[in-house]
Structure formats: C-alpha cells, structure tokens
Amino acid sequence: MSRIYHVVTAADWAKADKQSTYEAASLHTEGFIHASERSQVGGVLSRYYANVPDLLLLHIDTDRLTSELRYEVSTNHELFPHIYGPINRDAVVEIEKLTDTGQDH
C-alpha cells in the first residue's frame, strides 16, 4: 500500500461527513486536490497552514483512490501528488489529528 497525504481543516472534513467523496476547494479553482508525500507534509504545514487550528491529515491509499493521480512539479520545483477528482472516502485509511502549531501529535 502506498500512501499520500492531504491536509484539511476539521470543519471542511466534517462538511463531507455524509458524502461518499470529499472535494477540496482547489478541485474547483485549480482542477485538482493538493496532496503530499509524507516527507513533504511539514513544509506544506509551515508554508500554508501556520496558525490554522483544527487540522487533520488524511492518509490516502493510492491503490484505493478512484480519481486520477499525477505527480507534477510545483512552484518550489518539487514533485507533488495531485488528485484530479474527488477523494473517495474509502481511500482514506487513517485520519491523523494535527496540533494547532502544525506539528504532528
């Protein structure tokens, strides 16, 4: 099993509670959902989520993901996984609560 990771606020994840899929706002504005490799999560948290409370880290099994997954170069010249479609909830194999400082528990 290969995993990728997606940072989401607890409130946004809760909004999708009764749905079979989750769609981040970026799917509608950029055409894909941002994800990361485990080694990239810390940088994503510090760049985009500093001082954002109540964050969750979705652990996504890439073998279960039904939307297209592409690795693409980001603005900082790193390859990041991008999900071109909604995340089916059964691909989320773990939900990790992150502390308010953006560091793992």
ABEGO torsion letter per residue (X at the ends): XBBBBBBBBAAAAAAAAABABBBBAAAAAAGBBBBBBAAAAAAAAAAAABGBBGBBBBBBBAAABABBBBBBBBAAGBBBBBBBEBBBAAABABBBBBBAAGBBX
